[in-house]
Amino acid sequence: MREILETLILTAIIFLGVRVLVQNYKVEGFSMEPTLNDGQYLLINKIGTHFQPPKRGDIIVFEYPLDTSKSFVKRVIGLPGDTVEVRDHDTIVDGKVISEPYIKAPANSFFPPTVVPPHEYFVMGDNRNNSSDSRSWGMLPENDLIGTAWVSYWPPSSWGIIKHFAYRELT
């Protein structure tokens, strides 16, 4: 009986530990195409953002600021203190047009130069013309972060580590 109880307790500890560290997430919609597809499953690193804030180019999952019962996945474009704008099909950070080879098509929108406030992020979907993101609902508060996309595990053809994109223009 003691061994069974120890096994159950150890199983519960492992289960709870994993739930605190990682979370699965199902991509719903087309806002992150072609990088992520509708119905794709991801593992989210929940603990990492407590030790290191997201970087430009990271794909993150967060509670939608206008309805926290929903969660979204987007790419971090602007960090606190950055000036972000979208014009003439270009995304501009701190006065520099950034290279975005991961997008489906350039944005057909305008977003005026705006400074990202402290403890907030500017996020956009990779499918710029089919994405509800910071251009429409504003900056993402740091407290709404759930975690960083880490691994894609379904469908099998999409299995792998989610790669961080570094903007060389801004280094």
PEGI-V384424 format. One record per pair of residues at least 4 apart in sequence whose ideal C-beta (glycine too) atoms are under 8 Angstrom apart, sorted by the first residue. I is the first residue (numbers start at 1). J is the second residue. Records with the same first field share a line. If there is no record, write none. Layout:
I->J ; J
//
This chain:
1->5
2->6
3->7
4->8
5->9
6->10
7->11
8->12
9->13
10->14
11->15
12->16
13->17
14->18
15->19
16->20
17->21
18->22
19->23
20->46 ; 47
21->45 ; 46 ; 47
22->43 ; 44 ; 45 ; 46 ; 47 ; 147 ; 150
23->43 ; 44 ; 46 ; 61 ; 146 ; 147
24->41 ; 42 ; 43 ; 44 ; 153
25->41 ; 42 ; 43 ; 44 ; 61 ; 71 ; 73 ; 146 ; 149
26->39 ; 40 ; 41 ; 42
27->32 ; 36 ; 37 ; 38 ; 39 ; 40 ; 41 ; 42 ; 73
28->38 ; 39
29->38
30->37 ; 38 ; 127 ; 130
31->72 ; 73 ; 74 ; 125 ; 126 ; 127 ; 130 ; 131 ; 132 ; 133
32->36 ; 37 ; 59 ; 73 ; 74 ; 75 ; 125 ; 126 ; 127 ; 131
33->37 ; 38 ; 104 ; 126 ; 127 ; 130
34->102 ; 104 ; 126 ; 127
35->59 ; 75 ; 102 ; 126
36->40 ; 42 ; 59 ; 73 ; 126 ; 149 ; 152
37->158
39->155
40->152 ; 154 ; 155 ; 158
41->152 ; 153 ; 154
42->61 ; 73 ; 149 ; 150 ; 151 ; 152 ; 153 ; 162
43->149 ; 150 ; 151 ; 153
44->61 ; 146 ; 147 ; 148 ; 149 ; 150
45->49 ; 147 ; 148 ; 149 ; 150
46->146 ; 147
47->51 ; 147
48->52 ; 147 ; 148
49->53 ; 54 ; 60 ; 145 ; 147 ; 148
53->79 ; 142
54->58 ; 60 ; 76 ; 79 ; 121 ; 145 ; 148
55->76 ; 79 ; 164
56->76 ; 77 ; 78 ; 79 ; 82 ; 93 ; 166 ; 167 ; 170
57->75 ; 76 ; 164 ; 165 ; 166 ; 167
58->75 ; 76 ; 148 ; 149 ; 164
59->73 ; 74 ; 75 ; 76 ; 148 ; 149 ; 162
60->73 ; 74 ; 75 ; 76 ; 121 ; 123 ; 145 ; 146 ; 147 ; 148 ; 149
61->71 ; 72 ; 73 ; 146 ; 147 ; 148 ; 149
62->71 ; 72 ; 74 ; 123 ; 140 ; 144 ; 145 ; 146
63->68 ; 70 ; 71 ; 72 ; 144 ; 146
64->68 ; 70 ; 71 ; 72 ; 137 ; 144
65->137 ; 138 ; 140 ; 141 ; 144
66->137
68->144
71->146
72->132
73->149
74->123 ; 124 ; 125 ; 131 ; 133 ; 134 ; 140
75->102 ; 123 ; 124 ; 125 ; 126 ; 165
76->121 ; 122 ; 123
77->84 ; 91 ; 93 ; 98 ; 122 ; 123 ; 124 ; 134
78->82 ; 83 ; 84 ; 93 ; 116 ; 121 ; 122 ; 134
79->116 ; 121 ; 122
80->116 ; 117 ; 118 ; 119 ; 120 ; 121
81->115 ; 116 ; 118
82->93 ; 94 ; 115 ; 116 ; 122
83->93 ; 94 ; 95 ; 113 ; 114 ; 115 ; 116
84->91 ; 92 ; 93 ; 111 ; 113 ; 114 ; 116 ; 122 ; 134
85->91 ; 92 ; 111 ; 112 ; 113 ; 114
86->90 ; 91 ; 92 ; 107 ; 109 ; 110 ; 111 ; 135
87->92 ; 110 ; 111
89->106 ; 107 ; 108
90->97 ; 106
91->97 ; 98 ; 100 ; 107 ; 124
92->96 ; 97 ; 98 ; 113
93->98 ; 167 ; 169 ; 170
94->170
96->169 ; 170
97->169
98->167 ; 169 ; 170
99->167 ; 168 ; 169
102->126 ; 165
103->126 ; 127 ; 128
104->126 ; 127 ; 128 ; 129 ; 130
105->127 ; 128 ; 129
106->128
107->124 ; 128 ; 129 ; 135
108->128 ; 129
109->128 ; 129 ; 135
111->134 ; 135
114->122
116->120 ; 121 ; 122 ; 139
117->139
119->141 ; 142 ; 143
120->139 ; 140 ; 141 ; 142
121->134 ; 139 ; 140 ; 142
122->134 ; 139 ; 140
123->133 ; 134 ; 140
124->128 ; 131 ; 133 ; 134 ; 135
125->130 ; 131 ; 132 ; 133
126->131
127->131
132->136 ; 137
133->137
134->138 ; 139 ; 140
140->144 ; 145
148->162
149->162
150->161 ; 162
151->159 ; 160 ; 161 ; 162
152->158 ; 159 ; 160 ; 162
153->159
154->158 ; 159
155->159
166->171
167->171
//
